[in-house]
Amino acid sequence: MELFLTVCVTSVTLGLLYSLFALGLSLVLRTSGQLNLAHGDSLMLATYVGLGTSSLSGSRAVGIVSAMAAAAAVGAIAHLAVYSPVASRRRAGMAGLGFLPALGVALIVRNVAVRADPDGSSPFPSLFPGGRVNLFGDYRFPPTGWWLLAAGVVVPVAVALVLRRTTVGRRIRAVADEPVLARLNGLPVTRTLAAAYALAGVVGGLAGVLFASFFGQVFVTLGWQATLKGFVAAVLGGLGWVRGALLGGLALGVVESFVSGYLSTRFRDVATFALLIGVLLLVPRGVLAGGRLRSV
Amino acid sequence: MKRWRLAAPALVLALALVAGACGNDKKDTAASTGGGAKTVTIALGGPFSGADKATGDNIRAGAELAAAEINDAGGIAGGPMQGARIAFEEFDDADTPANGAANMRTIIDDKALVAFVGSGLSDVSTAMAPLASREAFPFLSAYASSEKILEAAKDAKSVFVVPPTFPAYAFSVTDELLKAGHTKPAILHATGTYGDGIAGLVVDRLKEKSVTPVANESFTFADTDFRVQLAKIKDATPDSLVVVGLATIDALVLTQADELGLRVPFFDPGGITNNDTFINAAGALAEGVVGNTPTRDGRNTPAATSLRDRYKAATGQSVIPDPAVFAYEGVRAVAAAFAAGASGRGDLVEYLHQISIEDTGVGPLKFGEDGSRIGGRLYVFRITGGKPVFFQGYEQTGPKAVREIPVDD
């Protein structure tokens, strides 16, 4: 029974982290049509920024906010300085290569992080207050776990509200739906896309400090893992705005944890990617998207 | 005009080819006897970029220390290459086997390079060794230490593993686990050559003593959450836990095991817990962890003290990391083979099999028929008060054999 409960808890905690990774990727993918391969590395670098600022200032809140701001800045600047200029110079025959600038940014960001942390990992104190609580048996749930559960509910709702209720959110959705029409109507498409990258960065920065606080360490390799898991979760969820990312992340967490718990860890990635290929073949819009791809 | 348009790229191409050819000439000359000064150029490999760059930096630091020591003493001490200076050409593999294999091809084709010293990961050395073996090229694995590296190269005997091999690591800690009276160990290990290899040897050693692990779970190096595996292990009610991972991973495993209430003695047969990264990350949970290491800080032979002092003067660090130690020994081995009579890469392998260095600072260095180190040592410790306290030594006496030695040997 304790094994089953541990698997359930791990499904949820891992699933919510994957959801937050996926949310940032989905936002950019839906808005710009581009897979932002630099998303994970941006949030990884931002997590290091959060570690540094919290250590220097002695304030956890400063660490969290600066991580969110750093990831937002990296995303927006990369779009304005690299992605947008490259896209405007794209020629015929280069379709499908739109991910390359983001891959370049990812590698640059990763190399910066490696210079900053040659060991590849650093201990990360929890930036979220609270004490351990006995869940069941001897299992003492770490305090960041509760904050992760809260973020898993609050962040998707907050992002949905931003997209529905704010001017920038409505512009993001307009650009996502009809970019040419949006431009003809005078919407600042480049700046709106930069805002989408920044919003994705805010979510990513928070996901990064939650991840590092939950596990007590930050890794240079977190970037690629976040991109990979987030992308799989986003595809499973149907590449929607918010709900798809949330449900896709949870689905991925459940599959990984139950396969590891009741089959073998060696089959975990096989099961995950078999599921992904199955979804792409049979339900390309995603198992969980149904027919409402554009719903928020 | 049209002709010029065609001629311009051709001219650029021709200039590039000429420049390239000039570059190659210069390199070959410098590597042999350019300007009358002989040079022995060794290909130095490792993860000089990427997440494991620290290992590559350590390999470089150890190799450069050996080169400085040899060159400052007047170069190669004897033989046809007497007086030759040691130089390096670096090959970055970023811990990727495919990069390592591609590097090996380049290294073999470059006649100026006499030997390879390096690799941080057994998967990389295992990918490189067959090619080196086929071409009879001298290959010294300086940190990667799987016995599979030698198995991949057993015919040509040009492949050497400088550290003790995996069986020595696995058997030394497993023997201590058994001596402590544990009869229900569980194993949690990484997948791949390193993790599967050492875990398999631990299981073999346990079976020799009629002990079967109550659980055997695995993970990948990309994992950060081990709660599910640990919950399965806890279900099996073990009396001890053997973890084959990396420093940061082992610290995460300890933390998560503590969260789940799995509090049993922790054993590390991978030689990765004797460092600040693990001890800082694990904090108080590191207390009592039993591990092994080939470099005991307190060893006080003249060679050991000298090596520590020179390394501290060169790098500012008082503890020599394992990759640095073995890269240092690898370069010393090549220099000793040249001093014994080797004249180039053609006969270097033969002389490498004959060298015998009494004490490099780590211990005696000579190689067996199969290329493994004879007499490689490991020291078993228990972390106490945040520091390793050594209590038992082991010496590798064969490909799959160890014997106990005094800890202060």
Boltz contact constraints between the chains, C-beta under 6 A:
constraints:
  - contact:
      token1: [A, 3]
      token2: [B, 231]
      max_distance: 6.0
  - contact:
      token1: [A, 3]
      token2: [B, 235]
      max_distance: 6.0
  - contact:
      token1: [A, 6]
      token2: [B, 227]
      max_distance: 6.0
  - contact:
      token1: [A, 6]
      token2: [B, 231]
      max_distance: 6.0
  - contact:
      token1: [A, 7]
      token2: [B, 228]
      max_distance: 6.0
  - contact:
      token1: [A, 10]
      token2: [B, 227]
      max_distance: 6.0
  - contact:
      token1: [A, 10]
      token2: [B, 228]
      max_distance: 6.0
  - contact:
      token1: [A, 14]
      token2: [B, 225]
      max_distance: 6.0
  - contact:
      token1: [A, 114]
      token2: [B, 53]
      max_distance: 6.0
  - contact:
      token1: [A, 118]
      token2: [B, 53]
      max_distance: 6.0
  - contact:
      token1: [A, 118]
      token2: [B, 54]
      max_distance: 6.0
  - contact:
      token1: [A, 119]
      token2: [B, 54]
      max_distance: 6.0
  - contact:
      token1: [A, 119]
      token2: [B, 277]
      max_distance: 6.0
  - contact:
      token1: [A, 120]
      token2: [B, 51]
      max_distance: 6.0
  - contact:
      token1: [A, 121]
      token2: [B, 248]
      max_distance: 6.0
  - contact:
      token1: [A, 123]
      token2: [B, 280]
      max_distance: 6.0
  - contact:
      token1: [A, 123]
      token2: [B, 281]
      max_distance: 6.0
  - contact:
      token1: [A, 138]
      token2: [B, 261]
      max_distance: 6.0
  - contact:
      token1: [A, 139]
      token2: [B, 260]
      max_distance: 6.0
  - contact:
      token1: [A, 140]
      token2: [B, 259]
      max_distance: 6.0
  - contact:
      token1: [A, 215]
      token2: [B, 224]
      max_distance: 6.0
  - contact:
      token1: [A, 216]
      token2: [B, 255]
      max_distance: 6.0
  - contact:
      token1: [A, 217]
      token2: [B, 248]
      max_distance: 6.0
  - contact:
      token1: [A, 220]
      token2: [B, 51]
      max_distance: 6.0
  - contact:
      token1: [A, 221]
      token2: [B, 51]
      max_distance: 6.0
  - contact:
      token1: [A, 225]
      token2: [B, 222]
      max_distance: 6.0
  - contact:
      token1: [A, 257]
      token2: [B, 228]
      max_distance: 6.0
  - contact:
      token1: [A, 260]
      token2: [B, 228]
      max_distance: 6.0
  - contact:
      token1: [A, 261]
      token2: [B, 228]
      max_distance: 6.0
  - contact:
      token1: [A, 265]
      token2: [B, 218]
      max_distance: 6.0
  - contact:
      token1: [A, 265]
      token2: [B, 219]
      max_distance: 6.0
